[in-house]
Amino acid sequence: MIKRLFKTIIILILVVFIAYIIVSNIAFFQGEGGSYNIKTIIDADSGNEMDVLYAVTRALTDHNIEIIGLISGQWNFHENAPDSSAMVSQEINEEILEILNLTHIHHPPGAYEMLHYNENPVAQPSEGAKFIIENANGMASGQKLMVITLGATTNLASAILMDSSIIPKLDCYIMGLKYDPFKRAWNKNEFNARNDLDAMDIILNAKDLDLTVMTATVAGELKFQKKETFEKLRDKGNIWNWLLQNWDNNWPENQEWIMQDVALIEAILHPKLATLREIYTPPENTHRKIRIYTKIKTEAMIKDYWKAAEENSGY
């Protein structure tokens, strides 16, 4: 009887140990490679500056992230913004998808203007905001929709204002804001934040919203040199040549470019290339902890970008 009991206990211990090893390895490999099989929407102000084009291309050509939508963002705060900056972003998004033969990916237009304010913020309904709501509500129990915002948070904030029940169903990553770790001070005087300050406050105030921020302070460390970029991407395929042509046509004098949006995409795809820390939101916002990137491995991110372009040459 004792021997049988002892044998049963040993078997149970082995089963638990094997299950632990399996689960640990799954978690390890997911951490190595980033977000696998997670439905993701990218909100991009593609008409604004060059780094967003490189970031969107990097994400769309990666096979380990499931992009289900590409929303256009407004960038009206820019001094050279046209009457409809969101429409410019929309046209560029469609062009990128066409070059990549990915027009089956939904690409709804986002809001043309920042949030209105009438005692309280008023949403800017758009096809993009509705697309976020529809897909968040369609997620299976226990799963979250990833939303990556590379510009103003207008569409994300509008979706939350239109249907706050989606908040616990979202896992949001935004590029924006500044943060001084020594003074422990936030600064909203940053381009993406200023494109819709009310929308940014909505995101920061949403108590149960999973939020990760790549600040401009940290992302500004990632820079592409024009000479190296042209050497690495030339003749790799239509989309890569298109990126180079865009640099030559629109910013021919710039010999380097800060790739802030690329930093966020690389950090999501390869978590080991960035350091995350939990800190409290700005004092004027809801007192809660959010995640921010405090450090990135710039050289490793650049090398990974060239590697990805090589692996996806021919696009």
C-alpha positions as CSV (number, residue, x, y, z in Angstrom):
1,M,0.0,0.0,0.0
2,I,2.8,2.4,1.0
3,K,4.8,1.6,-2.2
4,R,1.7,2.2,-4.4
5,L,1.1,5.5,-2.7
6,F,4.7,6.5,-3.1
7,K,4.7,5.5,-6.8
8,T,1.5,7.6,-7.3
9,I,3.1,10.7,-5.7
10,I,6.2,10.3,-7.9
11,I,4.1,10.1,-11.0
12,L,2.2,13.2,-10.0
13,I,5.4,15.1,-9.4
14,L,6.7,14.1,-12.8
15,V,3.5,15.2,-14.5
16,V,3.6,18.6,-12.8
17,F,7.3,19.0,-13.6
18,I,6.8,18.2,-17.3
19,A,3.8,20.5,-17.5
20,Y,5.9,23.3,-15.9
21,I,8.7,22.7,-18.4
22,I,6.3,22.9,-21.4
23,V,4.6,26.1,-20.2
24,S,7.9,27.7,-19.3
25,N,9.4,27.0,-22.7
26,I,6.3,28.4,-24.5
27,A,6.6,31.6,-22.4
28,F,10.3,31.8,-23.1
29,F,10.0,31.6,-26.8
30,Q,7.1,34.0,-26.9
31,G,9.3,36.4,-25.0
32,E,12.2,35.9,-27.4
33,G,10.2,36.6,-30.5
34,G,7.5,39.0,-29.3
35,S,3.8,38.9,-30.0
36,Y,2.6,35.7,-31.8
37,N,-0.9,35.2,-33.2
38,I,-2.2,38.3,-31.5
39,K,-4.7,40.3,-33.5
40,T,-3.2,43.7,-34.0
41,I,-4.4,47.0,-35.4
42,I,-1.9,49.8,-36.3
43,D,-3.0,53.4,-36.3
44,A,-0.6,55.4,-38.4
45,D,-0.1,59.1,-39.3
46,S,1.6,57.9,-42.4
47,G,1.5,61.3,-44.2
48,N,3.5,63.0,-41.4
49,E,7.1,61.9,-41.4
50,M,9.3,59.1,-42.8
51,D,9.8,56.9,-39.7
52,V,6.2,55.8,-39.7
53,L,6.6,54.4,-43.2
54,Y,9.5,52.3,-42.2
55,A,7.7,51.2,-39.0
56,V,4.5,50.2,-40.8
57,T,6.5,48.3,-43.5
58,R,8.5,46.5,-40.8
59,A,5.3,45.3,-39.1
60,L,3.4,44.3,-42.2
61,T,6.3,42.2,-43.5
62,D,6.8,40.3,-40.2
63,H,5.1,36.9,-40.1
64,N,5.0,36.7,-36.3
65,I,2.4,39.5,-35.8
66,E,-1.1,39.3,-37.2
67,I,-2.1,42.7,-38.6
68,I,-5.8,42.8,-39.1
69,G,-6.2,46.6,-39.7
70,L,-4.3,49.7,-40.7
71,I,-6.1,52.9,-39.7
72,S,-5.1,56.4,-40.9
73,G,-4.3,59.1,-38.3
74,Q,-4.5,62.8,-38.4
75,W,-1.5,65.1,-37.8
76,N,-3.1,68.5,-37.9
77,F,-0.7,70.1,-35.4
78,H,2.1,69.9,-38.0
79,E,2.9,73.3,-39.4
80,N,2.7,71.9,-43.0
81,A,-0.4,69.8,-42.5
82,P,-2.9,70.0,-45.3
83,D,-6.6,70.6,-44.8
84,S,-7.1,66.8,-44.4
85,S,-4.0,65.3,-43.0
86,A,-5.8,62.0,-42.2
87,M,-6.7,61.6,-45.9
88,V,-3.1,61.9,-46.8
89,S,-2.3,59.2,-44.3
90,Q,-5.1,57.1,-45.8
91,E,-3.8,57.4,-49.3
92,I,-0.3,56.4,-48.2
93,N,-1.6,53.4,-46.2
94,E,-3.4,52.2,-49.2
95,E,-0.3,52.6,-51.4
96,I,1.8,50.6,-48.9
97,L,-0.8,47.8,-48.8
98,E,-1.0,47.7,-52.6
99,I,2.8,47.5,-53.0
100,L,2.8,44.6,-50.5
101,N,-0.2,42.9,-52.1
102,L,-1.9,43.1,-48.7
103,T,-5.0,45.1,-49.7
104,H,-7.1,42.4,-48.0
105,I,-6.1,43.9,-44.7
106,H,-8.8,46.3,-43.6
107,H,-7.7,49.9,-43.9
108,P,-10.5,52.1,-42.6
109,P,-10.0,55.9,-42.4
110,G,-9.6,57.6,-39.1
111,A,-10.9,60.9,-37.8
112,Y,-10.1,64.0,-39.7
113,E,-9.9,66.2,-36.5
114,M,-8.9,65.9,-32.9
115,L,-11.5,65.4,-30.2
116,H,-14.1,68.1,-29.7
117,Y,-14.5,69.5,-26.2
118,N,-17.9,70.5,-24.8
119,E,-17.4,70.5,-21.0
120,N,-16.2,66.9,-21.6
121,P,-14.4,65.4,-24.5
122,V,-16.6,64.4,-27.4
123,A,-15.5,61.5,-29.6
124,Q,-14.7,61.8,-33.3
125,P,-16.6,58.9,-34.8
126,S,-14.8,57.3,-37.8
127,E,-14.6,54.0,-39.5
128,G,-11.3,53.5,-37.8
129,A,-12.8,53.9,-34.3
130,K,-15.7,51.6,-35.2
131,F,-13.2,49.0,-36.4
132,I,-11.4,49.0,-33.1
133,I,-14.7,48.6,-31.2
134,E,-15.9,45.8,-33.5
135,N,-12.8,43.8,-33.1
136,A,-12.3,44.4,-29.4
137,N,-15.8,43.1,-28.8
138,G,-15.1,40.1,-31.1
139,M,-12.2,38.9,-29.0
140,A,-12.5,35.6,-27.3
141,S,-12.7,35.5,-23.5
142,G,-9.3,36.1,-21.9
143,Q,-7.8,37.5,-25.1
144,K,-7.0,41.2,-25.9
145,L,-6.8,43.2,-29.1
146,M,-3.5,44.9,-29.6
147,V,-3.7,48.5,-30.8
148,I,-0.5,50.2,-31.8
149,T,-0.8,54.0,-32.2
150,L,2.1,55.7,-34.0
151,G,0.6,59.2,-34.0
152,A,-2.2,61.0,-32.3
153,T,-4.4,58.8,-30.1
154,T,-7.6,60.3,-31.5
155,N,-9.1,57.1,-33.0
156,L,-8.3,55.0,-29.9
157,A,-9.7,57.6,-27.5
158,S,-12.8,58.0,-29.7
159,A,-13.4,54.2,-29.6
160,I,-13.2,54.3,-25.8
161,L,-15.5,57.2,-25.5
162,M,-18.0,55.5,-27.9
163,D,-17.9,52.2,-26.1
164,S,-16.0,52.1,-22.7
165,S,-16.8,48.4,-22.3
166,I,-13.9,47.7,-24.7
167,I,-11.2,49.0,-22.2
168,P,-10.4,45.7,-20.5
169,K,-10.3,44.0,-24.0
170,L,-7.4,46.2,-25.3
171,D,-3.7,46.0,-25.0
172,C,-2.4,49.4,-26.2
173,Y,1.0,50.6,-27.3
174,I,1.5,54.2,-28.1
175,M,4.4,56.3,-29.4
176,G,4.4,59.7,-27.7
177,L,5.1,61.9,-24.6
178,K,8.4,62.6,-23.0
179,Y,9.7,61.4,-19.6
180,D,12.6,62.4,-17.5
181,P,13.6,59.5,-15.3
182,F,15.9,61.6,-13.1
183,K,13.2,64.2,-12.3
184,R,10.4,61.6,-12.6
185,A,8.6,64.1,-14.7
186,W,6.3,63.8,-17.7
187,N,6.1,66.3,-20.5
188,K,3.2,66.4,-22.9
189,N,4.9,69.0,-25.1
190,E,5.6,66.3,-27.7
191,F,4.3,66.1,-31.3
192,N,2.0,63.1,-31.1
193,A,0.6,64.2,-27.7
194,R,0.0,67.7,-29.0
195,N,-1.9,66.5,-32.0
196,D,-4.7,65.6,-29.6
197,L,-4.0,66.4,-25.9
198,D,-7.6,65.6,-24.9
199,A,-7.3,62.1,-26.5
200,M,-4.0,61.5,-24.7
201,D,-5.7,62.3,-21.4
202,I,-8.5,59.9,-22.2
203,I,-5.9,57.1,-22.7
204,L,-4.0,58.0,-19.5
205,N,-7.2,58.3,-17.5
206,A,-8.7,55.0,-18.5
207,K,-8.1,53.1,-15.3
208,D,-8.3,49.5,-16.5
209,L,-6.6,50.1,-19.9
210,D,-3.4,48.1,-20.5
211,L,-1.0,50.8,-21.7
212,T,2.6,50.7,-22.8
213,V,4.4,53.9,-23.9
214,M,7.4,54.3,-26.0
215,T,8.4,57.9,-25.1
216,A,10.0,60.3,-27.6
217,T,12.8,60.6,-25.1
218,V,13.9,57.0,-25.5
219,A,12.8,56.4,-29.1
220,G,14.8,59.4,-30.2
221,E,18.0,57.4,-29.7
222,L,17.2,55.2,-32.7
223,K,18.6,56.8,-35.9
224,F,19.1,55.5,-39.5
225,Q,22.0,56.8,-41.5
226,K,21.0,57.6,-45.1
227,K,24.1,56.0,-46.6
228,E,23.7,52.7,-44.7
229,T,20.0,52.6,-45.2
230,F,20.4,52.9,-49.0
231,E,23.1,50.3,-49.0
232,K,21.0,47.8,-47.0
233,L,17.7,48.3,-48.7
234,R,18.5,49.1,-52.3
235,D,17.2,46.5,-54.8
236,K,15.6,44.4,-52.0
237,G,12.2,44.8,-53.6
238,N,9.4,47.2,-54.5
239,I,8.5,48.3,-51.0
240,W,12.1,48.8,-49.9
241,N,12.9,50.8,-53.0
242,W,9.7,52.8,-52.4
243,L,11.0,53.7,-48.9
244,L,14.3,54.9,-50.3
245,Q,12.6,56.9,-53.0
246,N,10.4,58.6,-50.4
247,W,13.6,59.6,-48.5
248,D,15.2,61.0,-51.7
249,N,12.1,62.8,-52.9
250,N,10.9,64.4,-49.6
251,W,14.0,64.8,-47.4
252,P,17.0,64.7,-49.8
253,E,19.2,66.8,-47.5
254,N,18.8,64.7,-44.4
255,Q,21.7,62.3,-43.9
256,E,20.1,60.7,-40.9
257,W,16.6,60.2,-39.6
258,I,15.3,59.5,-36.1
259,M,13.2,56.4,-36.3
260,Q,10.9,56.7,-33.3
261,D,8.1,54.6,-34.7
262,V,10.5,51.9,-35.7
263,A,11.7,51.7,-32.1
264,L,8.2,50.9,-30.9
265,I,7.6,48.2,-33.5
266,E,11.0,46.6,-32.8
267,A,10.4,46.6,-29.1
268,I,7.0,44.9,-29.6
269,L,8.5,42.3,-32.0
270,H,11.6,41.7,-29.9
271,P,11.0,42.4,-26.2
272,K,14.6,41.7,-25.3
273,L,15.7,44.7,-27.3
274,A,14.0,47.1,-24.8
275,T,13.6,47.6,-21.1
276,L,10.2,48.0,-19.6
277,R,9.3,49.7,-16.3
278,E,6.1,50.4,-14.5
279,I,5.6,54.0,-13.4
280,Y,2.7,56.3,-12.4
281,T,0.9,58.4,-14.9
282,P,1.3,62.2,-14.9
283,P,0.0,63.9,-11.7
284,E,-2.9,65.5,-13.6
285,N,-4.2,62.2,-14.8
286,T,-5.8,59.2,-13.0
287,H,-3.3,57.9,-10.5
288,R,-2.4,54.5,-11.9
289,K,0.6,52.6,-13.1
290,I,1.4,52.1,-16.8
291,R,4.4,50.6,-18.6
292,I,7.0,52.7,-20.3
293,Y,10.2,51.7,-22.2
294,T,13.2,53.2,-20.4
295,K,15.9,51.9,-22.6
296,I,16.4,50.4,-26.1
297,K,19.2,48.5,-27.8
298,T,19.6,50.8,-30.8
299,E,22.3,48.8,-32.6
300,A,20.5,45.5,-32.2
301,M,17.2,47.1,-33.5
302,I,19.0,48.5,-36.6
303,K,20.6,45.1,-37.3
304,D,17.3,43.4,-36.9
305,Y,15.7,45.8,-39.4
306,W,18.3,45.1,-42.0
307,K,17.9,41.3,-41.3
308,A,14.1,41.6,-41.7
309,A,14.5,43.4,-45.0
310,E,16.9,40.7,-46.3
311,E,14.5,38.0,-45.3
312,N,11.6,39.8,-47.0
313,S,13.4,40.9,-50.1
314,G,11.3,40.6,-53.1
315,Y,8.3,42.5,-51.6
